[in-house]
Amino acid sequence: MNFESRFRGESLEEGQAWVQQHMRELLIGALVLLVLVAIYWMTHKGSGDERDFGGGNLAPSVTVVQPGLSDVSMTINGTGTLAARREMPVGVVGEGGAVSAVLVEPGDWVRPGQVLARVERSVQAQQGASLAAAIQVARADARLAQNDLDRATALVANGFVSKADIDRRTAARDAALARVRVAEAQYNEQRARIGRLDIRAPAGGLVLTRSVEPGQVIGAGSGVLFRLAKGGEMELLAKLSEVDLARLSVGDTARVTPVGGAEGYEGRIWQLSPVIDPQSRQGVARIALSYHKDIRPGGFASAQIVSGLARSVVLPESAILNDDKGSYVYIVNAKNVVERRDVKVGQVSSAGVAVSSGLNGGERVVALAGGFLNPGQKVEPKLDKTAQPGQKE
């Protein structure tokens, strides 16, 4: 059937409408065909990339390290209060009285037995003078009794003095000598009492506090007048968990940094707490420190305690990744495929991050760009020999 027979008996307008309708259908079909070709091309190109990636031609290159094992100083961090290692409270040891002079200030160094303060002693001094005179009287009586005995002894041979008289004179001499000793003891006692009016340093050291002033009346209930640090030695009372405390030993070194200070000071543990607080589950490590003006008792300080050496894997900080499950690294297996490995990190130092568990040191660990990788992904590892912190065993 031709065009003319198709439109026999029909108007020209109807034929033109039929042609326009079929032209639109042809255009729509052509557009659909173009879209299908484009989709096929994109799908074909993507599958080609995958084949290239699977073949390793376009696998991403990553830097890996093979860390091995290194000697790592195991460090435990703690905080605590500074104090005098041997604090010596000094108070009144005698009967007390009015303070006549205070001879030291906080921060002064004192010698053993040095006078720190004096108490007024005019009455005690007069009592001492009286007892000294009593000694002289007793000695005079003793000399007189001895002379009397000597004369009587010379007359015994001639029969002028009886044996009984000699015995009485001997007893009188002995009593006189005893009175001398009593007077001397009383005098020495008074001298000791006077000496106790001087408040003295029990040992050499540093004066920490002073709580007495001239004119103040002091006695046995006056409390502590001075506090001294024996030898100027200080310590840090570092509070540590029972787990950390168990890893320490007497003699371990530590570096103590007072709060607000930029410099640390070397010290050593000289005592570990024999008990653990049942509420806080903590104990105390006492770290001995030499004197320094920046180490002030009562202040707060932190400590880094070296508890010995351990063989551990050390990685660059860039290799350690973290998520809600904890710390992990990516390793590259023998097939150059990325695997996730959960690890437990320890001490962080200038050498890197110590890994306490999860690695044996022989793995190839992704050092850079681990955050852009996924487990199961094929990669091309590049070993960084300059960044090997440890030595493989």
C-alpha positions in Angstrom: 0.0 0.0 0.0 1.5 3.4 -1.1 1.0 6.8 0.3 -1.8 7.7 -2.0 -3.8 4.6 -1.3 -3.3 5.1 2.4 -5.0 8.5 2.3 -7.6 7.8 -0.3 -10.9 9.5 0.6 -9.1 11.3 3.5 -8.1 15.0 3.8 -4.6 16.4 3.4 -4.6 17.7 7.0 -5.0 14.2 8.4 -2.0 12.9 6.4 0.2 15.6 7.7 -0.7 14.8 11.4 0.1 11.1 10.8 3.6 12.0 9.5 4.3 14.3 12.5 3.3 11.6 14.9 5.6 9.0 13.4 8.5 11.5 13.3 8.2 12.0 17.1 8.3 8.3 17.7 11.5 8.0 15.6 13.2 10.8 17.6 12.3 9.2 20.9 13.6 5.8 19.8 16.9 7.4 18.7 17.3 9.1 22.1 16.6 5.8 24.0 19.2 4.1 21.8 21.8 6.7 22.6 21.2 6.4 26.4 21.5 2.6 26.1 24.8 3.0 24.3 26.1 5.4 26.9 25.2 3.1 29.8 26.8 0.1 28.0 30.0 2.1 27.5 30.3 3.3 31.1 29.6 -0.2 32.4 32.1 -1.7 30.0 34.8 0.9 31.0 34.1 0.3 34.8 34.5 -3.5 34.4 37.7 -2.9 32.5 39.1 -0.8 35.4 38.2 -3.5 37.8 40.0 -6.1 35.7 43.0 -3.7 35.6 42.8 -3.2 39.4 42.4 -6.9 40.1 45.4 -7.6 37.9 47.5 -5.1 40.0 48.1 -2.6 37.2 46.3 0.2 38.9 46.6 -1.0 42.6 47.4 1.9 45.0 50.9 2.2 46.3 51.3 2.3 50.1 54.3 2.8 52.4 54.8 0.0 54.8 57.3 -0.7 57.6 58.5 -4.0 59.1 59.2 -2.8 62.7 60.8 -5.8 64.4 61.4 -5.6 68.1 63.1 -2.7 70.0 64.3 -2.2 73.6 61.7 0.2 75.0 61.9 1.9 78.4 58.7 1.1 80.2 57.4 4.3 81.7 54.7 4.8 84.3 53.1 8.2 84.8 51.9 9.3 88.2 51.0 12.4 90.1 51.2 13.4 93.8 52.2 15.8 96.5 55.7 17.1 97.3 56.9 16.8 100.9 60.0 16.7 103.0 61.5 13.2 103.0 62.2 13.4 106.7 60.2 16.2 108.2 61.2 17.2 111.8 58.7 19.1 113.9 60.4 21.1 116.7 58.5 22.2 119.7 59.0 23.0 123.4 61.0 20.4 125.4 61.4 22.3 128.7 59.1 24.2 130.9 58.8 27.1 128.4 58.3 30.7 129.1 58.5 34.0 127.2 60.4 33.8 123.9 63.3 36.3 124.0 64.7 35.8 120.5 64.0 33.9 117.3 67.2 33.3 115.3 66.1 31.6 112.1 63.7 32.2 109.2 62.0 29.7 106.8 64.5 28.8 104.1 67.5 29.0 106.3 69.9 26.1 106.6 70.8 25.0 110.2 73.4 22.8 111.8 72.7 20.0 114.3 72.0 21.5 117.7 71.9 25.1 116.4 69.7 27.4 118.5 66.5 28.3 116.7 64.9 30.4 119.5 65.7 31.4 123.1 63.4 31.6 126.1 63.8 34.2 128.9 65.7 32.5 131.8 66.5 35.1 134.5 64.8 33.1 137.3 66.4 29.8 136.2 69.8 31.5 136.1 69.6 32.6 139.7 68.5 29.2 140.8 71.5 27.8 139.1 73.8 30.3 140.9 72.3 29.2 144.2 73.0 25.6 143.5 76.5 26.4 142.4 77.1 28.0 145.8 75.6 25.0 147.6 78.2 22.9 146.0 80.9 25.1 147.4 79.4 24.8 150.9 79.2 21.0 150.6 82.8 20.7 149.4 83.9 22.8 152.4 82.1 20.6 154.8 83.6 17.6 153.1 87.2 19.0 153.4 86.6 19.8 157.1 85.3 16.2 157.8 88.3 14.7 156.0 90.8 16.8 158.0 89.0 15.9 161.3 89.2 12.2 160.3 92.9 12.5 159.4 93.8 14.0 162.8 91.8 11.4 164.7 93.5 8.6 162.7 97.0 10.0 163.8 96.0 9.8 167.5 94.6 6.3 167.4 98.1 4.7 167.8 98.7 6.7 171.0 95.4 5.6 172.5 93.9 9.1 172.7 91.1 8.3 170.2 89.0 5.2 170.3 88.1 3.0 167.3 84.5 3.9 167.6 85.3 7.6 167.4 87.2 6.9 164.1 84.2 5.2 162.7 82.0 8.1 163.5 84.4 10.6 161.9 84.7 8.3 158.8 80.9 8.3 158.5 80.8 12.1 158.9 83.4 12.4 156.1 81.4 10.1 153.8 78.2 11.9 154.4 79.9 15.2 153.6 81.2 13.8 150.3 77.7 12.5 149.5 76.2 16.0 150.1 78.8 17.3 147.6 77.6 14.9 145.0 73.9 15.7 145.7 74.7 19.4 145.3 76.5 18.8 142.0 73.7 16.7 140.7 71.2 19.4 141.6 73.3 22.0 139.9 73.7 19.9 136.7 69.9 19.3 136.6 69.3 23.0 136.8 71.9 23.6 134.0 70.0 21.0 131.8 66.7 22.8 132.5 68.3 26.1 131.5 69.7 24.4 128.4 66.3 23.1 127.4 65.0 26.7 127.3 67.0 26.9 124.0 64.9 25.5 121.2 67.5 23.6 119.0 67.6 21.8 115.7 67.6 18.0 116.3 69.6 17.6 113.0 71.0 19.7 110.2 68.6 20.6 107.5 66.3 23.3 105.9 63.8 25.4 107.9 60.4 25.0 106.3 58.1 26.8 108.6 58.2 29.1 111.7 55.3 29.7 114.0 56.8 31.6 117.0 57.6 35.2 117.6 59.6 37.1 120.2 57.5 37.8 123.4 55.3 34.9 122.8 54.7 32.7 125.9 55.2 29.0 125.0 54.9 25.8 127.0 54.3 22.1 126.6 51.0 22.6 124.9 52.2 25.2 122.3 52.6 22.6 119.5 55.0 22.8 116.7 57.1 25.9 116.5 59.4 25.0 113.6 59.4 22.4 110.8 62.6 21.2 109.3 63.5 19.0 106.4 66.4 16.8 107.4 69.3 17.3 105.1 67.0 19.3 102.8 65.9 16.1 101.2 62.5 16.1 99.5 60.2 13.5 98.0 57.1 13.0 95.8 54.3 10.9 97.2 53.1 9.6 93.8 49.7 7.9 93.8 49.7 4.9 91.4 47.2 2.1 90.6 47.9 -1.3 92.1 48.7 -2.6 88.6 51.4 0.0 88.1 52.7 -0.3 91.6 53.3 -4.0 91.1 55.6 -3.3 88.1 57.9 -1.0 90.1 60.9 -1.7 92.4 62.8 0.2 94.9 65.7 2.0 93.1 63.7 2.7 89.8 64.5 6.1 88.4 61.9 8.8 87.9 61.7 12.4 86.5 59.6 14.7 88.6 58.2 17.9 87.2 56.5 20.4 89.6 53.2 22.0 88.4 54.0 25.2 86.7 57.6 24.3 86.1 59.2 23.6 82.8 62.2 21.6 84.2 62.1 18.1 85.6 64.3 16.7 88.4 65.8 13.3 88.7 64.8 11.0 91.6 64.6 7.4 92.7 62.0 5.3 94.4 63.1 4.6 97.9 59.8 3.1 99.3 56.7 1.5 97.9 53.5 1.4 99.8 52.9 -1.9 101.5 49.1 -1.4 101.4 46.5 -0.5 98.8 43.7 1.9 99.6 40.5 -0.3 99.3 38.4 2.6 98.0 40.7 4.2 95.4 42.7 1.0 94.6 45.8 3.0 94.7 49.1 2.9 96.5 52.0 5.4 97.0 55.5 5.3 95.5 57.8 7.6 97.5 60.4 9.2 95.2 63.4 10.7 96.9 64.6 14.1 95.5 67.6 16.3 96.2 67.0 19.8 97.3 66.1 22.4 94.7 64.4 25.8 95.3 61.6 24.8 92.8 60.7 21.7 94.8 58.4 23.1 97.5 56.7 20.8 100.1 52.9 20.8 99.7 53.1 21.5 96.0 51.8 19.2 93.2 54.0 17.4 90.7 53.9 14.7 88.0 56.4 11.9 87.6 57.6 9.7 84.8 58.9 6.5 86.4 61.1 4.2 84.3 60.4 0.6 85.4 63.0 -1.1 83.1 63.4 -2.2 79.5 61.1 -4.5 77.5 61.2 -5.8 73.9 58.3 -4.3 72.0 57.1 -3.3 68.6 57.5 0.4 67.9 55.5 2.1 65.1 55.3 5.6 63.7 52.3 7.5 65.1 50.8 7.7 61.6 50.4 3.9 61.5 48.1 3.8 64.5 44.4 4.2 63.7 41.4 4.4 66.1 37.7 3.8 66.0 34.9 2.9 68.4 36.4 -0.6 68.8 39.8 0.7 69.9 43.3 1.0 68.3 44.2 -0.9 65.2 46.7 -1.0 62.2 46.5 -2.2 58.7 48.9 -4.8 57.6 49.7 -6.2 54.1 49.6 -9.9 53.9 51.6 -12.2 51.5 49.1 -11.6 48.8 49.4 -7.8 49.1 45.9 -7.6 50.5 45.1 -5.2 53.3 44.1 -6.7 56.7 43.0 -5.0 59.9 44.8 -5.9 63.1 43.6 -4.8 66.5 46.5 -3.7 68.8 47.1 -2.4 72.3 49.3 0.6 72.5 51.7 1.5 75.3 54.2 4.3 75.8 54.5 7.1 73.3 58.0 8.6 72.9 60.1 10.4 70.3 60.9 7.0 68.7 57.2 6.2 68.1 54.4 4.3 69.7 55.1 1.1 71.5 52.6 -1.7 70.8 52.2 -4.0 73.8 50.1 -6.6 72.0 48.7 -7.5 68.6 52.0 -7.6 66.6 55.1 -9.7 66.6 57.3 -7.3 64.6 57.5 -9.4 61.4 54.4 -7.9 59.8 54.3 -5.3 57.0 52.4 -2.5 58.6 50.9 0.4 56.6 52.8 3.5 57.8 50.9 6.2 55.9 47.5 6.8 54.4 45.9 3.9 56.3 42.7 5.9 56.7 42.1 5.7 52.9 42.3 1.9 52.8 39.8 -0.8 53.4 40.2 -4.4 54.5 40.5 -6.8 51.5 41.8 -4.1 49.2 44.7 -5.0 46.9 47.7 -2.7 47.2 51.3 -2.3 46.1 53.5 -2.1 49.2 56.6 0.0 49.3 58.9 -0.9 52.2 60.4 2.2 54.0 63.8 1.0 55.1 64.7 4.3 56.7 61.8 4.2 59.1 62.6 0.8 60.8 62.6 1.7 64.5 63.5 -1.8 65.6 65.5 -4.8 64.6 63.7 -7.8 63.4 64.2 -11.0 65.4 
